[in-house]
Amino acid sequence: MDVTTLRFGVRARLTDVVRRCKPHRVIAGIAALLTICLTPALPLAGAAQPQSNVCRFYENPLAQEFIAQLRDYDALEAQEQLVSSCISSAASGYGLEVAGRSPFARQAPTDFVVLRMFYCGVGSSSEAVGGSVCHGAEAAMQKYEKNNATRRIKAVRVNKEYRKLQLLGLDEQRQQGHKLQTVGNKRAVNEPARELIGLRRDSALLVDTLGARELWDRGFKGQGVKVGIFDTGLSSKLTNVKERINWTHEPKNTDSVGHGTFVAGVISGTDAKCPGIAPEAELFVFRMFTGEQLSFTSWYLDAFNYALFKGIHVLNLSTGGPDFQDMPFVEKVQELAANGIILVSAVGNDGPHYGLLSNPADQAEVIGVGGVTKDNEIAEFSSRGMTTWELPFGSGRVKPDIVTLAEDVPGSDASGGCKVLSGTSASAPIVSASIALLASMIPAEERWSLINPASMKQILLESADRLEARHDSEHVVRNHIFEQGNGVLNISKASEVIERLWARHQTAQNVTQSGNEPVRSVLKPSSFPDRIDMTDCPRMWPYCSQPLYHSALPLMVNLTIMNPASVVGTIKKPPQWISDKNGEHLTVSTSSPFAIWPYFGSIGVFIEVKEKAAAFEGIAKGELRFEVENANQVDELLIPVTIKIVPTPPASKRILWDQFHNIPYPSAFVPRDNLENQHDLMDVGGDHPHTNYHQLWNFLTSEGFYVDILPFEYSCLDLGKYGVVMIVDPEEEFFRDEIVALQAAIKYSNVSLIVFADWYDNRMLNSLELFDTSTLSKWHAITGGANIPAINKLLHDFHIAFGDGVVYSSSVSLLNSGNDSSFPYWSGSYLTNFPVGGYLGYIDAADQSARTLNRSEHTLTDVPVLGLYEVPSIYGGRIAVFGDSSCLDSSVHPAEKFRHCFGMLRSILRFTNDAVLPSSISPQDDSASTGLQRLELEFVADKSRLHPLVDLQDENIWQLRARHTEFAKYSKVLQASKGKSIHRSFCKFYAKEQRTMTSSATSSVELYMVLSNKSGRQNLGTYLRTASAFGTTQVLVVGSERFGTHGAHRAQKYVDVVHVYDFVEAREYLKVKGCTIFGLSKQSQGSYAAHATPYEGTSAFVIDNEFPGLSEEQRAICDHFIHVPFHGEQTEASSALALDTTVVTAITLHHFTAFAQFPVRAIEATSTQGKFVLDAYPTFDPTQNHRGEEKAAMREAKRANADDGLAEGDGLGSMFE
């Protein structure tokens, strides 16, 4: 088999079986993006690209482009012909054409086609008409994609403007006079050349300080290792460059920016003043960026395919972007890893702020590289974790993986000689070159059987030097695991790990050759972090920040599993909790994928304290044991766990942080909280205590509070356990029943509420938009800095409301306790209603609404922004509201100075949790020096000064209603409530679907049902009720994604439904699950009677629910057939069951569940419906999730539309969400 067939074959076998989920949306569906179409069509291509239906490539037209992803690889000409046929039959007349590609794309097989949208003379050229034409074309393509019998087109997604260069931290750029350039809504940095000056002639070279020369002296210089560089191209002439390839639409293949030349020099430069680390590595330099630093996803996909074709071993990406939902790119990165390519990527230069990691560095399959200074301190500009893919339902993964030098790194200058650069884009090539150097230590004939993405990451992590973590001033923790990963790159130690690996491999080969046993790989699975240790503090921040106790929400930790022994591994058995000292006090559960692919997987670990340990204080220990099954062996993975337990604290010390009511980036255009910041247009930090509120988290824990992070609605838990619920900068709506639950807790259970809001102005929102250069469309903000209408609904019963306007002050001082300085009030809201008996705090502020809308300067005096209120009942709690969250959010402040309001918050918490008013005021003190005044009458703002918020229910205000409609597309709350009297709950995603472990073995037998929905209008309600009753793990629906659920009587709440396109894919999926597949049919030769079927384990049952009898397609996927013995007459003319299909299904599943010993749950009759109800949600693990809980919950929100109506699934992509 040649190289091309081998490497591309890996993808062909795997991607349709094991893949990540589709995005929450493709920017609200392609239809939402096709808002601008342009004329005229381009001239046809010339001789270089002879296809008459292909647009020119070396032109840069302003036109919308799409990526049509195909299921198989083929020559580009054949793929273009296939898609052209699709256009002709499904979308003719819309001006949709096959777009040109780089000539190099025709030299390798491809799995996608680029489409370009033109507005082709249909009606007026107005935006509205153009938009309707584009929507029509999109709808036609999607319909064709879903209904075409060949199923060769997998998806049609937008071709995005993709990556931006990551060079220096923004502050440093400004200090050094660098030019900041804004393109569309994204930033790019022009890095001026800096000659290698200011360094002494005797200064140690990079290769010496890293220890690379030691390996050179032993003959290891990266020889035989192919290194790909995706960057701005190459200007200098390096002797070991095998290919320089231009993937941009600019004809010249040169590096006008200098970034790519510098990166190539770091890896394999030949200048004696700045020699490369791996001088004999073979370089393949891919020019991915234009001179204006623009690039598109399709260029990357072409270059990735070419890298596969050329057999690249290591791929350096000193670039990145924030959009981890660019699924064609994300999926292609996984495919490269599945083919053994080691990807190295810079994590970005958005530090010291948290949660702003660049993609693809934030992917598990990629080695994400952060930066340190020359003093071995984490560079301030280096981006840091956690990942935000998993929010709001889970906990992020640890990134970066490793760090190395990022300050004044020497490399090649595009104009000749050397220069130095700083930034993580300079760190990534250091690691890429080191990998080439280390790989060359293993003989070529055995090299790539031992070196793959997982084994190399293991080698680097095992050998890294850990920096000492410490607590710093201003509630900052330094050098913790989310800043440094597993430590600093150490090439010398890594070479020792390589040598030990090679020695073990040789020993294993010698032993195998002397016997008859199959070769066992010396590569073993491991996890990162390699342990969960709450006593290793502060390195294990934030997990070690506070101990666990009974009734706390579970500690969530996402472990990255590295499985170098095979591209696909499986975890077939439930993991075991092996208790050590005091380990019996813990309940440990996991959410893990069945398959670990490609080489990597994520396992969510959930740890709780049992009720019997409510008064226990001490350390609990144990181990998590996983069995990872690969092709020729089963390996055991042990993860030590050390947990600090304390007695359950009183409610007054417990805070419930609301994470659920946040809309995470990049779901929609949620604008930034500080309108004065002109560089960051969108709210991207995650709004999480472990990202942009990390200093607030540290402050709260240092004050002795215990903070639980809420990943679901309030009605899912007992609010009475908490002293205060803390809502900070919410963008999401609130369910009506959780509003009732929270209000009741405040009124009757002594629970308090703290709200830090943010700006909101309907007039500003109507004009706030950005033009997205990748989609050629305008994005409109769906809400303000915070969702003030939702907050007002929540507070309505207490007569508290925020207004419709934005105010600003550079210096505010309210409720200061201690020596805290003043803090800014950046783009905040103000109060327009507050109840009698409460206290209001006032400030003088600039009218930011007037400044933005009318460009007029106006100062407002005595603006109420802070309110304290005690609910007048014997068990009533207290409410504190403040109009701006900027003083809690470190990401909106300059890196060198966080002007926080923790002193004010300390006073607020004493009020809410301990019922202690600030010391300077009392009920008798009507006007205190703190600026708070007690209200003898209810406060209602003067409308001429402070605008009240307009009621969104007013049908005459069409702009508000239009925005509300747009908002509903991205709101999990509104999606879960759409068209239903009872909304779809998110409660179970946190704990109910976890796989609980015990010390004894538990049954791992699972049950699957396969239903047909080829017609697209099948009613599956009865079958879903049956599936729920028998504890079915998953129901596969084959065919259309739309099906009826009438008659389910809400049983679909308990059933995990997965959509697949055809029965062949259903079989592939079920076989990955380890299923034996049975077809339910009439009695025939070789079929088993239902009561005598020799079941062996996990099984799937194919049911003829749509047509009489099993079709040929259905029968073809079955291993065996089952019949229910029948004592009447049955004709031979039909293969249909003599008994009703639902009856046969129920009888068969009854016998199977008896074999599997499924637990019996209590049922009770209801007087109104005569139907059964379950007493608890069934426990299963349906998500097969590579990234924690987030995707499962989004699928659940979408399935919420299935309440006795029509359900619409996520498609095949949701199998391994």
Secondary structure as GFF3:
##gff-version 3
##sequence-region A 1 1217
A	DSSP	alpha_helix	3	14	.	.	.	ID=ss1
A	DSSP	alpha_helix	29	33	.	.	.	ID=ss2
A	DSSP	beta_strand	64	74	.	.	.	ID=ss3
A	DSSP	alpha_helix	76	90	.	.	.	ID=ss4
A	DSSP	beta_strand	96	98	.	.	.	ID=ss5
A	DSSP	three_ten_helix	103	107	.	.	.	ID=ss6
A	DSSP	beta_strand	110	117	.	.	.	ID=ss7
A	DSSP	alpha_helix	127	147	.	.	.	ID=ss8
A	DSSP	beta_strand	153	158	.	.	.	ID=ss9
A	DSSP	beta_strand	164	165	.	.	.	ID=ss10
A	DSSP	alpha_helix	170	175	.	.	.	ID=ss11
A	DSSP	beta_strand	179	183	.	.	.	ID=ss12
A	DSSP	beta_strand	186	190	.	.	.	ID=ss13
A	DSSP	alpha_helix	206	210	.	.	.	ID=ss14
A	DSSP	alpha_helix	212	217	.	.	.	ID=ss15
A	DSSP	beta_strand	226	231	.	.	.	ID=ss16
A	DSSP	beta_strand	241	246	.	.	.	ID=ss17
A	DSSP	alpha_helix	259	268	.	.	.	ID=ss18
A	DSSP	beta_strand	282	287	.	.	.	ID=ss19
A	DSSP	alpha_helix	297	310	.	.	.	ID=ss20
A	DSSP	beta_strand	314	317	.	.	.	ID=ss21
A	DSSP	beta_strand	319	320	.	.	.	ID=ss22
A	DSSP	alpha_helix	327	338	.	.	.	ID=ss23
A	DSSP	beta_strand	342	346	.	.	.	ID=ss24
A	DSSP	beta_strand	366	372	.	.	.	ID=ss25
A	DSSP	beta_strand	402	405	.	.	.	ID=ss26
A	DSSP	beta_strand	409	412	.	.	.	ID=ss27
A	DSSP	beta_strand	418	421	.	.	.	ID=ss28
A	DSSP	alpha_helix	424	439	.	.	.	ID=ss29
A	DSSP	alpha_helix	444	450	.	.	.	ID=ss30
A	DSSP	alpha_helix	453	463	.	.	.	ID=ss31
A	DSSP	beta_strand	470	472	.	.	.	ID=ss32
A	DSSP	beta_strand	476	478	.	.	.	ID=ss33
A	DSSP	alpha_helix	481	484	.	.	.	ID=ss34
A	DSSP	alpha_helix	491	513	.	.	.	ID=ss35
A	DSSP	beta_strand	526	528	.	.	.	ID=ss36
A	DSSP	beta_strand	532	533	.	.	.	ID=ss37
A	DSSP	beta_strand	555	562	.	.	.	ID=ss38
A	DSSP	beta_strand	569	570	.	.	.	ID=ss39
A	DSSP	beta_strand	576	579	.	.	.	ID=ss40
A	DSSP	three_ten_helix	583	585	.	.	.	ID=ss41
A	DSSP	beta_strand	586	591	.	.	.	ID=ss42
A	DSSP	beta_strand	595	596	.	.	.	ID=ss43
A	DSSP	beta_strand	600	609	.	.	.	ID=ss44
A	DSSP	three_ten_helix	611	613	.	.	.	ID=ss45
A	DSSP	beta_strand	618	629	.	.	.	ID=ss46
A	DSSP	beta_strand	634	645	.	.	.	ID=ss47
A	DSSP	three_ten_helix	651	653	.	.	.	ID=ss48
A	DSSP	beta_strand	654	658	.	.	.	ID=ss49
A	DSSP	alpha_helix	694	702	.	.	.	ID=ss50
A	DSSP	beta_strand	706	710	.	.	.	ID=ss51
A	DSSP	three_ten_helix	714	716	.	.	.	ID=ss52
A	DSSP	three_ten_helix	719	721	.	.	.	ID=ss53
A	DSSP	beta_strand	724	728	.	.	.	ID=ss54
A	DSSP	alpha_helix	736	748	.	.	.	ID=ss55
A	DSSP	beta_strand	752	756	.	.	.	ID=ss56
A	DSSP	alpha_helix	762	767	.	.	.	ID=ss57
A	DSSP	beta_strand	769	772	.	.	.	ID=ss58
A	DSSP	beta_strand	777	780	.	.	.	ID=ss59
A	DSSP	alpha_helix	788	795	.	.	.	ID=ss60
A	DSSP	three_ten_helix	796	798	.	.	.	ID=ss61
A	DSSP	beta_strand	801	802	.	.	.	ID=ss62
A	DSSP	beta_strand	807	812	.	.	.	ID=ss63
A	DSSP	beta_strand	823	828	.	.	.	ID=ss64
A	DSSP	beta_strand	831	834	.	.	.	ID=ss65
A	DSSP	beta_strand	839	847	.	.	.	ID=ss66
A	DSSP	alpha_helix	848	854	.	.	.	ID=ss67
A	DSSP	beta_strand	859	870	.	.	.	ID=ss68
A	DSSP	beta_strand	878	882	.	.	.	ID=ss69
A	DSSP	three_ten_helix	890	892	.	.	.	ID=ss70
A	DSSP	alpha_helix	902	914	.	.	.	ID=ss71
A	DSSP	beta_strand	932	934	.	.	.	ID=ss72
A	DSSP	beta_strand	939	940	.	.	.	ID=ss73
A	DSSP	alpha_helix	958	968	.	.	.	ID=ss74
A	DSSP	alpha_helix	972	977	.	.	.	ID=ss75
A	DSSP	three_ten_helix	987	989	.	.	.	ID=ss76
A	DSSP	beta_strand	995	996	.	.	.	ID=ss77
A	DSSP	beta_strand	1007	1013	.	.	.	ID=ss78
A	DSSP	alpha_helix	1021	1029	.	.	.	ID=ss79
A	DSSP	beta_strand	1034	1039	.	.	.	ID=ss80
A	DSSP	beta_strand	1042	1044	.	.	.	ID=ss81
A	DSSP	three_ten_helix	1051	1054	.	.	.	ID=ss82
A	DSSP	beta_strand	1057	1060	.	.	.	ID=ss83
A	DSSP	alpha_helix	1063	1072	.	.	.	ID=ss84
A	DSSP	beta_strand	1076	1080	.	.	.	ID=ss85
A	DSSP	beta_strand	1088	1089	.	.	.	ID=ss86
A	DSSP	three_ten_helix	1090	1092	.	.	.	ID=ss87
A	DSSP	beta_strand	1099	1102	.	.	.	ID=ss88
A	DSSP	alpha_helix	1112	1116	.	.	.	ID=ss89
A	DSSP	beta_strand	1120	1123	.	.	.	ID=ss90
A	DSSP	alpha_helix	1141	1156	.	.	.	ID=ss91
A	DSSP	beta_strand	1163	1165	.	.	.	ID=ss92
A	DSSP	beta_strand	1172	1174	.	.	.	ID=ss93
A	DSSP	alpha_helix	1190	1199	.	.	.	ID=ss94
A	DSSP	three_ten_helix	1200	1202	.	.	.	ID=ss95
A	DSSP	beta_strand	1206	1208	.	.	.	ID=ss96
A	DSSP	three_ten_helix	1212	1214	.	.	.	ID=ss97
###
